[in-house]
Amino acid sequence: MSNHLPDPTSRPTLSVDEVAEILGLDRKTVYASVRSGELPSLRVGRRILVPTRWLAAHIAPDEGEAALTGSRSPRSQHPAQGQLPL
């Protein structure tokens, strides 16, 4: 899993492919998480985009918005297979 997230101010959204690469997941898993509402997204034409700030705050508190506010959210060490590691 690559925890390298772009700066939310320069890249406010990420594509499904980028999210899959960052999380080390299959694209189908990311699409399923979008459909279920587990992963917030917005549709622009035919593209599905994920807010970079949300992703940063939920998967990498040290690199994301949570680090700026000084808060940390608990994360599961071993997410269930097929689920996002939130």
C-alpha positions as CSV (number, residue, x, y, z in Angstrom):
1,M,0.0,0.0,0.0
2,S,1.3,3.4,-1.0
3,N,0.4,6.0,1.6
4,H,1.7,8.8,-0.6
5,L,-1.3,11.1,-0.9
6,P,-1.2,14.3,-3.0
7,D,-1.7,17.6,-1.2
8,P,-5.5,18.2,-1.0
9,T,-5.1,21.8,-1.9
10,S,-3.4,21.0,-5.2
11,R,-5.4,17.8,-5.9
12,P,-8.8,18.1,-4.3
13,T,-10.0,14.8,-5.8
14,L,-8.6,11.4,-6.9
15,S,-9.7,8.9,-9.5
16,V,-10.8,5.4,-8.6
17,D,-7.6,4.1,-10.1
18,E,-5.5,6.4,-7.9
19,V,-7.5,5.4,-4.8
20,A,-7.0,1.8,-5.6
21,E,-3.3,2.2,-6.0
22,I,-2.9,4.2,-2.7
23,L,-4.9,1.7,-0.7
24,G,-3.4,-1.3,-2.4
25,L,-6.9,-2.6,-3.5
26,D,-8.5,-3.8,-6.7
27,R,-10.5,-1.2,-8.6
28,K,-13.6,-3.4,-8.2
29,T,-13.3,-3.1,-4.4
30,V,-13.1,0.7,-4.6
31,Y,-16.1,0.8,-6.9
32,A,-18.0,-1.4,-4.5
33,S,-17.2,0.9,-1.6
34,V,-18.4,3.9,-3.6
35,R,-21.7,2.1,-4.4
36,S,-22.2,1.1,-0.8
37,G,-21.6,4.6,0.5
38,E,-18.6,3.6,2.5
39,L,-16.4,5.8,0.4
40,P,-17.7,9.3,-0.4
41,S,-17.5,10.3,-4.0
42,L,-18.8,12.7,-6.6
43,R,-19.6,12.0,-10.2
44,V,-18.3,14.4,-12.9
45,G,-19.7,13.2,-16.2
46,R,-18.7,9.5,-16.4
47,R,-15.9,9.9,-13.9
48,I,-16.1,9.0,-10.2
49,L,-13.9,11.1,-8.0
50,V,-13.0,10.7,-4.3
51,P,-12.2,13.8,-2.1
52,T,-8.5,13.7,-1.2
53,R,-9.1,15.4,2.2
54,W,-11.6,12.6,3.2
55,L,-9.2,9.9,2.1
56,A,-6.2,11.5,3.8
57,A,-8.1,11.9,7.1
58,H,-9.3,8.3,7.2
59,I,-6.3,6.3,6.0
60,A,-3.2,8.4,6.9
61,P,-3.9,10.7,9.8
62,D,-0.2,11.7,10.0
63,E,-0.3,12.9,6.4
64,G,-3.8,14.1,6.2
65,E,-6.2,16.7,7.6
66,A,-6.3,15.0,11.0
67,A,-2.6,15.8,11.5
68,L,-3.4,19.5,10.9
69,T,-6.0,19.5,13.7
70,G,-4.0,17.3,16.0
71,S,-6.6,14.6,16.1
72,R,-6.2,10.9,15.3
73,S,-9.0,8.4,14.4
74,P,-8.6,4.8,15.5
75,R,-8.0,2.3,12.6
76,S,-8.3,-1.4,12.5
77,Q,-4.9,-3.1,12.1
78,H,-6.4,-5.9,10.0
79,P,-9.3,-4.8,7.8
80,A,-11.7,-7.5,6.6
81,Q,-10.9,-8.7,3.1
82,G,-12.6,-6.6,0.5
83,Q,-13.2,-3.6,2.8
84,L,-11.4,-0.3,2.9
85,P,-8.9,0.0,5.7
86,L,-10.6,2.9,7.5
